[in-house]
Each structure stands twice: as C-alpha cells, then as structure tokens.
Amino acid sequence: MILPDSITAINIAEPILFRLYGRDNILKQKPYENYLINNYWIIMGTMPKDKMGGVFLIIIDARDCRVLRINTWEIGSSKTTGLIFLA
C-alpha cells in the first residue's frame, strides 16, 4: 500500500483541492474527516454546525495513489457540483 496513513493521503489531496477550489476555501473545511475503507482513502471537508455552504470529497486509491473521485456538495442539500470520475 503506497498510502498507509491519513497524513500522506491528505498531503496528496490538498494540492489538488487547492488548485480546483482555492487554498482558503479548502483550509476553512478543516478538520477533515478521513477514512480508509477497502484500500480507498475517503477525505471530506467539514463545516461548523452553524454555517451553511459546500464541502469537498475526494477518494484516492491507497494502492496506487489514483484519484478516483472529486466532488462537492452543499451541507443540508442533495445538490452536487464539480463531480469528476477518474479511472
């Protein structure tokens, strides 16, 4: 496994997310939620409970570092934007 820990996965995800959505926007979504599920890192932004807005989701294959999905959505909504599927 190339990405054995969440710190390494986040270090790969952040530059991609910064480029797509802006550094300040992504950093405002800390602390990130991150999970390793079946060799896939799922990293999501968080939003304070009293705020409204969108958060990111990125899925990275821990075995080869491929970014499989980048997605944003609005908290409390089913609205999805910026959906990217990569093979």
Secondary structure, DSSP 8 states (H G I E B T S, - for coil): ----SHHHHHHHHHHHHHHHH-HHHHHTT-S-EEEEETTEEEEE----TT---EEEEEEEETTT--EEEEEEEETTS--EEEEEE--
